[in-house]
Amino acid sequence: MPSTLTAPTDRDDGSGSLPTAPPTSATRGVALRIERTAAEPLPGGAAGTDPDAEPAVDLRGVSVYYGSFRAVKDISFEVPPNAITSLIGPSGSGKSTLLRAINRMNDLIPGTRFEGEVLYHGENLYADTVDPVEVRRRIGMVFQKANPFPKSIYDNVAFGPRINGFRGKLDEVVEGSLRRAALWDEVKDKLRQSGLALSGGQQQRLCIARAIAVQPEIILMDEPASALDPRSTLQIEELMSELKKNYTIIIVTHNMQQAARASDFTVFLNMGEDRAGYIVEHARTIDIFTNPKNQLTEDYVSGRFG
């Protein structure tokens, strides 16, 4: 595992630069590909995705408990790099719980217990030596409801780099992040205005800019467009398509049309008799929606239940 995940002092190395995210599969090479013996083989064939590439993240036997209640059970799947993977399923099937498990956000909820492994570049993010704060920098989060800080647009984006000890040209980081979030042209003349004054869609894109300002490799999105109008929703989907060139994206959505339009891979979860979420099917999105292998999947994506 990269040392910055285990050594918090690496967040400020005095170099004037943010810590660099680990190399992607494109730069790490064949020698560093991990074995896939404990998880389902990676569904291949998404545009721009190498089916033989090292997974961006690999979940193995993941179960999450809230007290004695098991919310998800025995979840194993790989997330391809530089692609969009959607998590779909009925309410209560554990989609958001599973998403938060990837960057250890569930650790912040009292009474939560985790079993299994989440592998990132071959190392377990739940190992005792791992710094969960650094995990959340490498694997960012965008929430269902836009939550800009009560600060200026500029300070919202600059917040993460500042607390990570960045000493370089902060203006460039802010502008670059806002450009990647497709927001720069709309706010470049009002950077000192409050982020709370933006529209709902702009606020969500500001939160995306804030997330990518600390140079994550993976971005988790928990229903990022559920509170937005159709036009803003389309902007978020177009932004995700652009962002996947540089980031891996995992999104929870209840919108089947959105999952079909925006994602390359889909994981369908359902609730078992014990109310714990489990994977019914994991495949390329086009296969989930046009040629599912499981009848439950077909019933769900066609609207027969859920």
N, C-alpha and C positions, 0 to 999 in steps of 0.2 A: 504494500500500500504506500502511496506517496507520503513522505514524511510530514507534510503539512497537515495531514489528517491526525497525526499523533503528537504534534508539537505546536501548541498554540502560539508560541513565540514567533513562529514563522509568518504570522500574519503581518508583522512589521519587521522586515529584514533590513530596513534602512536604505534600501536601494532606490526608493522613489517609485517603485512599481508594485502593482498588486501581485500577489502570488499567482503564478501561472497554473492554469488547470492542467491535469495530466494529459499527455498526448492521447489523441483519439486512436481508434483502431487503424486508421489510415497511416499513422506515423509510427505506431508501435511495432507493426510487422507481424509476420506469421508466427514467429517464435514465441510471442506472448499471448497467443490465443489460448483460452482456457478450455478444459475438457467440459463436455456437456453431458456427463453421464447421469446427473441427478435431476435433470429437468427435461421437459419435452423438447425435441429438436426445434430449432428456430424455423418458423415459417418463412420461406424466402420469396423473393420476387417483387418486393416493393420497389418502385422507382427510386434510384439513387441509393439503395441499400444492398450491401454485399451480404448474402446469406451466410458466408463463411467468416464474417468479421466477428471480432470479440464483442460480446454484448456490452451495451452501455451499463446495464445493471442486470443482475441475475438473481431472482428470488428462488429460494430452495426451502420447501417445507415450512412456509411461513404461516404461523397462527398468531392471532392477537386476541388477548383477553382484556375485558373490562371487569375487574374483580373476578368472579367465577364464571362470567358469561363469555363464551368464545364467539367473537364477532366474525372472524374469518378462520378457515381451517385448511391446513396442508396445501398452501398455495405455492405452486412452482411454475415459473415461466421466465423467459428471457426477453429483455427489451432491446431491440436492434438500435444501433446508433444512427443519429441523423435521420430519424423517422418519427412519425407521430403515432403513438399507441393509445387507443381509447379504451377506457374501462366502462362497460355498460352493464346494466342489470337493474332489476326492480329496487325500489327504496328498501333499505334495510339489508341489502346483500353484501355490504361491507366495502363498497367501492372507495369511499373517502378514507375509511380506516386503513385500507390497503395502500392507498396513495400516501398517506401520512407515514406509514411504516417505512417507506423507501428512504426518507431523509430523517427519520427518528423524531418527527414532530409529535408522535404519540407519547414519547417520553415525558412530555410536558403535562400530560393528563394523569392526575393521581389515580393509583390503582390499576394502571395499565401493565400488562405483562406480555412479553414477546417470546416466541419460540421460532427457531429456524435460522436461516442465514439470508442476508442481503449482500451479494458480492458486487464489489465495485472495483474494476481492474483486478479481479481475482482475490480480493481481500474482503473479509467480513466486516461490514460497517457496524455491527453490534459487538465487536471484540472489545474487551475491557480497555485496551490501549487507545482506542479511537476517540478523538475529540468530537462530540456531537455538534458543537458549534461550527466546526470546520466542515463537517458533513453537510450542514445546511447551507454553507456558502457554495460548496461544489454542486449541491443539488437544491436549487432554489424552488420557491413556492409562490404561486399566485392563487388567491383565494376566491371563493364564490362571489363575495361582495367586495367591490373595490374598497381598499382601506388605505388611502393615502394618509401620510402623517399630517398633522396640523402645522405644516411648514410650507415654505415656498416650493414651487415646482423644482427649482434648482436644488434646494436642500433635500427634497425627497430622494432625488437620484444620487446625490452626493453622500447621503447618510451612510450607506454600506461601505464605500471606499474609505471614508473618514474613520469609522470605528475599526477598520482593518489596518489602519496605519498608513494609508496611501499618502505619498509625499510628492507625487508627480504633478502633472498638469491636469488638475481636476476639471477645468473647463472642457478639456478634450474628452474626458470620460463621460461627463454629463451630456455633451452634444452627441457623442457617438452612441450612447445608450438610447437617447431620445430618437435618434435617427433610426436605429435598429427596431425601435418600437413604433415606427411610423408616426411619431408625434412631433418631431422637431419643427416642421413647417408650421404647425398650428400654434406652437407655444414659444417660439424662439424670441419673440418680442415681449414676452411677459413672464420671463423665468422667475422674477421676484414676486409674482403673484402667488396666492395660496393654491396649492394643489386641490383643495376642497372646492374651489370655484369652478373647476372644470366640469364638463358634462360626464354622465356615467360612463360612456364609452371611452372618453379621454382619460378619466380617472383609472380605468382598468389598464389602459395602455401605459399610463404613468407607473402603475404598479409593476407592469412587465419591464419597463425601463429600469426601475429600481432593482428588480431581481437580477437583470443581466449586467448591471453596473459592477458587480463583484465577480464577474467572469465565471459563472457556473458552467458546468458541462451538460447538466440535465435540468430541465424546467418542468416542475409538476404544476398542473392547473386543475383546480377543483371547481368544475362547472363555471368557467370564467365568463361565460356569456349568458348565464341563466337570467340575470336581471336586466339585460340590455334589449333595446329595440332591434328589429331585424337588420337595419342598416349597420348599427354598431356591431351586431353579431357577425355579420359578413366581414367587417373590418378586422375583427379578432381572428376569424378563420383565415383570411388572407395573410395576416401577420404571422400566424403559426406556420403557414406554408413557407413563408420566407425565412422564418427563424430556424426551421429544421435544417437549413443548409449548414448552420454552425452549432446547433444545439440538438439534443435529444429531448423530445416532448412527450409527456404522459398526461393524458387528460381524462378526467371523469366527466361524463355527460349523460343526461337523460334524454337528449335530443337525438333520435335515431338518424334524422336527416343530416345533422351535424357530424355524427360519427361516420356516416357513409361518405360525406363530402370531404371531410378534413383529414381523416386518419388513414394511415397505411396498414396498420395492424389493429385488431380488436380482440379484447378479452371480455368474454361474457360470463358474468357471475350470477348465481342464483342462491337462494336460501335453502338449506337442507331442512329435514324434519326437526333438527335441534336449533334451527334459526341461525346457524352459522353460515357465512358465505363461502361458496366453493366455486371453482372454475368449471363451467359446463363445456366451453369451447374457446380455443385460442387459435386464431388463424389470420391470414391476410384479410383485410376488411372486405375486399371484393368477394371473397369466398364466404365470409360470414353472412353477407347480405344477398348473395345470389345462389350460393350452393352450400348451405350449412350442412354439417354432418350429423348434427343432433336435432331431433324434433323440437326439443325445448327451445333451441336457438331460433329455429324457424318460426315457432309460435311467438317468441318475444319480439323479434325484429319486424314481424308482420302485424304486430299490435294485438295478437290474440290474448295476451296476458301481460301483466306488469303495470 
